[in-house]
Amino acid sequence: MVGKKVVPGQNRGETRALFLGLGMVACSVLMYFFIGTTIVPKYKRSIWTKESICELMKASIKKKVHCISNDDSGEENIFRYPCLEVKVNLTVLGQTVMLYHTEDTWIRNNKCSYIPDNLENYGQVQKKVEGIKTNFRKTKIFTCFYDPSRAESSVLLERLYSPDGLVVALIWPTLMMTGGILIIVLVKLSHYLSVLTASPYIRRI
C-alpha cells in the first residue's frame, strides 16, 4: 500500500518538472526567434564596425530649421525639433564627416546628428539639444565608429547593434535553454533510476 501511494506522487512531480523543462526550452526558442528576426538583421546592417578617435570641428543648431521625424505616415505623428549638426575630423583618415548619435539616428533623419527621445515639449527638447551641443564643445576629442569600407562616410558616437550587445541579448535564452535541457535530463535520469531500483522488488512479486 505504501509503494502504491509513493509512486503516483513521484510521477506527478516528475511530470511537473518535465513540463517546466519543456516550457523553458519553448520560451528560449521563441526568444531566439525574436532576436533572429529583430536584432540580428539590424546588427548585420550596422556598417560602423571600426573604432577610432574623432575630433570636434563644428557643433551647431541650424537656425530657423527644424528636422522632421517621420517614422509614421500620419500627420499627428510628425514632430519638429531643433536640428543639431555635429561635424568631426575622423583622425584615422583625416576627413571631416558628419557624426550621428546611433544607427537609428542615421536611418530616421540623416540631416541631424541627434534626435531627442521625447518630442512633445519643445522647450525641454531645445534645452536638451543645447546641453548636448555644449557637452560636445567641452569634450572636443572622443571615440567614434566608422565604416572601414568607406561606403558610408559618416561616423557614429555609439553603436546600438554591436557584437557585445548581441552576445548580451543571447545570454538569457541560452541560459534558459541550458536550464530546461538540464531539467529534462535530470527528470529522465531520475525516472530511469527509480525504475531500475524498483525492478528487483517487481521480480520478487
C-alpha positions as CSV (number, residue, x, y, z in Angstrom):
1,M,0.0,0.0,0.0
2,V,2.8,2.4,0.8
3,G,4.5,1.8,-2.5
4,K,1.3,2.4,-4.4
5,K,0.9,5.8,-2.7
6,V,4.5,6.9,-3.1
7,V,4.9,6.1,-6.8
8,P,2.0,8.2,-8.1
9,G,3.3,11.2,-6.1
10,Q,6.7,10.8,-7.7
11,N,5.2,10.5,-11.1
12,R,3.3,13.8,-10.7
13,G,6.5,15.6,-9.5
14,E,8.4,14.2,-12.5
15,T,5.6,15.3,-14.9
16,R,5.6,18.9,-13.5
17,A,9.4,19.1,-13.7
18,L,9.3,17.7,-17.2
19,F,6.7,20.3,-18.3
20,L,8.8,23.0,-16.6
21,G,11.9,22.0,-18.6
22,L,9.9,21.8,-21.9
23,G,8.4,25.2,-21.2
24,M,11.8,26.7,-20.6
25,V,13.1,25.2,-23.9
26,A,10.0,26.5,-25.8
27,C,10.4,30.0,-24.3
28,S,14.1,30.1,-25.2
29,V,13.2,29.0,-28.8
30,L,10.7,31.9,-29.0
31,M,13.4,34.3,-27.7
32,Y,15.9,33.1,-30.3
33,F,13.3,33.6,-33.0
34,F,12.6,37.1,-31.8
35,I,16.3,38.0,-31.6
36,G,16.9,36.4,-35.0
37,T,14.1,38.5,-36.7
38,T,14.7,41.8,-35.0
39,I,18.2,42.3,-33.5
40,V,20.3,40.2,-35.8
41,P,19.2,41.9,-39.1
42,K,19.9,45.3,-37.6
43,Y,23.3,44.0,-36.4
44,K,24.2,42.8,-39.9
45,R,23.1,46.1,-41.4
46,S,25.3,48.1,-39.0
47,I,28.4,49.0,-41.1
48,W,30.1,51.2,-38.5
49,T,32.3,48.5,-37.1
50,K,35.7,50.1,-36.6
51,E,36.5,52.3,-33.6
52,S,38.6,55.4,-34.0
53,I,39.2,58.9,-32.5
54,C,37.1,61.8,-33.6
55,E,37.9,65.5,-33.0
56,L,35.1,68.0,-32.9
57,M,35.2,70.5,-35.8
58,K,31.7,72.0,-35.5
59,A,28.7,71.7,-33.3
60,S,25.8,74.0,-34.1
61,I,22.0,74.1,-34.2
62,K,20.6,75.1,-37.6
63,K,18.9,78.4,-37.3
64,K,15.2,78.5,-38.3
65,V,15.4,75.0,-39.5
66,H,13.6,72.1,-38.0
67,C,14.1,68.4,-38.8
68,I,11.1,66.2,-39.2
69,S,10.9,62.8,-37.6
70,N,8.7,60.9,-40.0
71,D,8.5,57.3,-38.7
72,D,4.8,57.1,-39.3
73,S,2.7,58.4,-42.2
74,G,0.0,60.2,-40.1
75,E,0.3,63.9,-39.7
76,E,-0.3,63.6,-36.0
77,N,2.9,61.5,-35.8
78,I,5.2,64.2,-37.3
79,F,7.3,66.0,-34.7
80,R,9.6,69.1,-35.1
81,Y,12.8,69.6,-33.1
82,P,16.0,71.6,-33.2
83,C,18.5,70.2,-35.7
84,L,21.9,69.6,-34.1
85,E,24.6,69.3,-36.6
86,V,28.0,67.9,-35.5
87,K,31.0,67.7,-37.8
88,V,34.1,65.9,-36.7
89,N,37.5,65.1,-38.0
90,L,38.0,61.3,-38.4
91,T,41.6,61.3,-37.3
92,V,42.4,57.8,-38.8
93,L,41.6,59.1,-42.3
94,G,41.9,62.9,-41.7
95,Q,38.4,63.6,-43.1
96,T,35.7,65.9,-41.9
97,V,32.5,63.9,-41.7
98,M,29.0,64.0,-40.1
99,L,28.5,62.5,-36.7
100,Y,25.3,60.7,-35.7
101,H,24.3,59.5,-32.3
102,T,23.4,55.9,-33.2
103,E,22.4,53.8,-36.3
104,D,18.8,54.7,-35.7
105,T,19.6,58.4,-35.9
106,W,21.1,58.0,-39.3
107,I,18.2,55.9,-40.5
108,R,15.4,58.2,-39.2
109,N,17.0,61.6,-40.2
110,N,20.4,61.9,-41.9
111,K,20.4,65.7,-41.7
112,C,20.7,65.9,-37.9
113,S,23.2,64.4,-35.5
114,Y,20.8,63.8,-32.7
115,I,17.1,63.0,-32.3
116,P,15.6,63.6,-28.9
117,D,13.6,60.8,-27.3
118,N,10.6,62.9,-26.1
119,L,9.4,65.5,-28.7
120,E,6.2,66.7,-27.0
121,N,7.6,69.7,-25.1
122,Y,9.6,71.9,-27.5
123,G,11.1,74.0,-24.7
124,Q,12.6,71.0,-22.9
125,V,13.8,69.5,-26.2
126,Q,15.6,72.7,-27.1
127,K,17.3,72.8,-23.7
128,K,18.4,69.2,-24.0
129,V,19.8,69.8,-27.5
130,E,21.6,72.9,-26.3
131,G,23.1,70.9,-23.5
132,I,24.4,68.2,-25.8
133,K,25.9,70.9,-28.1
134,T,27.7,72.4,-25.0
135,N,29.0,68.9,-24.0
136,F,30.5,68.3,-27.4
137,R,32.3,71.7,-27.3
138,K,33.7,70.8,-23.9
139,T,34.8,67.3,-24.8
140,K,36.4,68.0,-28.2
141,I,38.0,64.6,-28.6
142,F,36.2,61.3,-28.2
143,T,35.9,57.8,-29.6
144,C,33.6,57.1,-32.6
145,F,32.8,54.3,-35.0
146,Y,33.2,54.4,-38.8
147,D,32.7,52.2,-41.8
148,P,36.1,50.6,-42.8
149,S,34.9,50.1,-46.4
150,R,34.1,53.8,-46.6
151,A,30.8,53.0,-48.4
152,E,29.3,55.4,-45.7
153,S,31.4,58.4,-44.9
154,S,29.6,59.3,-41.6
155,V,30.5,58.1,-38.2
156,L,28.6,57.1,-35.0
157,L,29.1,58.2,-31.4
158,E,27.5,55.0,-30.1
159,R,26.6,51.6,-31.6
160,L,23.2,50.2,-30.7
161,Y,23.9,46.9,-32.5
162,S,27.5,45.9,-31.5
163,P,28.9,42.3,-31.0
164,D,28.8,42.8,-27.3
165,G,25.1,43.8,-27.4
166,L,24.3,40.7,-29.5
167,V,26.1,38.5,-27.0
168,V,24.2,40.0,-24.1
169,A,20.9,39.5,-25.9
170,L,21.7,35.8,-26.5
171,I,22.8,35.2,-22.9
172,W,19.3,34.8,-21.4
173,P,17.8,32.4,-24.0
174,T,20.9,30.4,-23.9
175,L,20.8,30.1,-20.1
176,M,17.1,29.2,-20.2
177,M,17.7,26.6,-22.9
178,T,20.5,25.1,-20.9
179,G,18.4,25.0,-17.7
180,G,15.4,23.5,-19.5
181,I,17.5,20.7,-21.1
182,L,19.2,20.1,-17.8
183,I,15.9,19.7,-16.0
184,I,14.6,17.3,-18.7
185,V,17.8,15.2,-18.5
186,L,17.6,15.0,-14.7
187,V,13.9,14.0,-14.8
188,K,14.6,11.3,-17.3
189,L,17.6,10.1,-15.2
190,S,15.6,10.1,-12.0
191,H,12.8,8.1,-13.7
192,Y,15.3,5.6,-15.1
193,L,17.0,5.2,-11.7
194,S,13.6,4.8,-9.9
195,V,12.6,2.1,-12.4
196,L,16.0,0.4,-12.1
197,T,15.7,0.4,-8.3
198,A,12.2,-0.9,-8.2
199,S,12.8,-3.7,-10.7
200,P,14.1,-6.3,-8.1
201,Y,11.0,-5.8,-6.0
202,I,8.8,-6.3,-9.0
203,R,10.6,-9.5,-9.9
204,R,10.1,-10.9,-6.3
205,I,6.4,-10.2,-6.6
